[in-house]
Amino acid sequence: MSEFLPKEVREGLERARKASLRKKNRLRVEAEGSYFSVLRFWETGFALDAETAPHLRGLVDVFDGPRHLYQALIVASSEEDGELIFEFKRNTAAKDKAPLDFYRETPEPIALLSK
């Protein structure tokens, strides 16, 4: 940011930028029974607000609103521009049912249509 602006104005602009990122992004991370809003998300990691998020490590769940997207193993890698950057060690898509442990020869009907 510009060094010509007073410190209070720069801090206000930074708070407004973070607030707009939170509003735009519905993604959140659940860890240790708490939820944290995701500021940015990319293929190999995500960023949280450094002021509100602790240094998380281990297994977390990533949600888009109420929908469970991923279960991930993470590690905090760095802090830059007020964001705490986390990298995925493992990122697995969440499934709504358990995988089959047998081969299904013929597909079963899902529903019957009446006349």
C-alpha positions in Angstrom: 0.0 0.0 0.0 1.0 3.6 -0.4 3.2 5.0 2.4 1.7 8.4 1.8 -1.5 7.5 3.6 -1.7 7.8 7.4 -1.4 4.6 9.4 -5.1 4.6 10.5 -6.3 4.9 6.9 -4.1 2.0 5.7 -5.4 -0.2 8.6 -9.0 0.8 7.7 -8.4 -0.1 4.1 -6.9 -3.5 5.1 -9.9 -4.3 7.3 -12.3 -3.4 4.5 -10.4 -5.6 2.1 -10.6 -8.6 4.5 -14.3 -7.9 5.1 -15.1 -8.0 1.4 -13.2 -11.2 1.0 -15.2 -12.8 3.8 -18.5 -11.7 2.3 -17.7 -13.0 -1.2 -16.4 -16.3 0.0 -18.7 -18.9 1.6 -15.9 -21.3 2.3 -15.1 -22.1 6.0 -12.8 -24.4 7.8 -13.9 -26.4 10.8 -11.1 -27.4 13.2 -11.1 -28.2 16.9 -14.9 -27.4 17.1 -14.5 -23.9 15.8 -15.2 -22.4 12.3 -13.0 -20.0 10.5 -13.8 -18.1 7.3 -11.5 -18.7 4.3 -10.2 -15.6 2.7 -8.6 -17.3 -0.4 -8.6 -20.9 -1.6 -6.5 -22.6 -4.2 -5.6 -26.1 -5.3 -2.7 -26.6 -2.8 -3.9 -24.6 0.2 -6.0 -21.7 1.6 -5.6 -18.5 3.6 -7.3 -17.4 6.8 -7.3 -14.1 8.7 -4.1 -14.0 10.8 -5.8 -12.0 13.6 -8.7 -14.5 14.2 -7.3 -17.9 13.2 -4.9 -19.9 15.3 -1.9 -21.8 13.9 -3.8 -24.9 12.9 -2.2 -28.2 12.2 -3.7 -31.6 11.5 -7.1 -32.7 10.2 -9.7 -30.1 9.2 -13.0 -30.1 7.3 -13.7 -27.6 4.5 -17.3 -26.5 4.0 -19.1 -24.4 1.3 -22.0 -23.1 3.3 -23.6 -26.3 4.7 -22.1 -28.6 2.1 -19.0 -30.6 3.2 -16.4 -30.4 0.4 -13.1 -31.8 1.7 -11.4 -33.4 4.6 -7.8 -32.2 4.7 -4.6 -32.6 6.5 -2.9 -29.2 6.8 0.1 -27.4 8.1 0.6 -23.6 8.5 3.3 -22.5 6.2 3.6 -18.7 6.4 2.0 -15.4 7.3 1.9 -12.6 4.8 -0.2 -9.4 4.5 -2.3 -10.3 7.5 -3.2 -13.7 6.1 -2.1 -17.1 7.6 -1.3 -19.4 4.7 -2.0 -23.1 5.1 -0.8 -25.9 2.7 -2.5 -29.3 2.2 -0.6 -32.4 3.0 -3.6 -34.4 2.0 -6.9 -33.2 0.5 -9.7 -35.7 0.1 -13.2 -35.0 -1.4 -16.0 -35.7 1.1 -18.5 -38.3 0.0 -22.1 -38.5 1.1 -22.1 -42.3 1.3 -19.6 -45.0 2.0 -17.9 -46.7 -1.0 -19.1 -50.1 -2.1 -17.0 -53.0 -1.1 -18.4 -55.3 -3.8 -19.1 -55.2 -7.5 -22.6 -54.4 -8.6 -23.4 -56.4 -11.7 -26.6 -54.7 -12.8 -27.6 -51.2 -11.9 -30.6 -51.1 -9.6 -33.5 -48.8 -10.3 -33.5 -45.6 -8.2 -37.2 -45.0 -8.4 -40.3 -46.5 -10.1 -42.4 -44.3 -12.4 -46.2 -44.7 -12.1 -48.4 -44.6 -15.2 
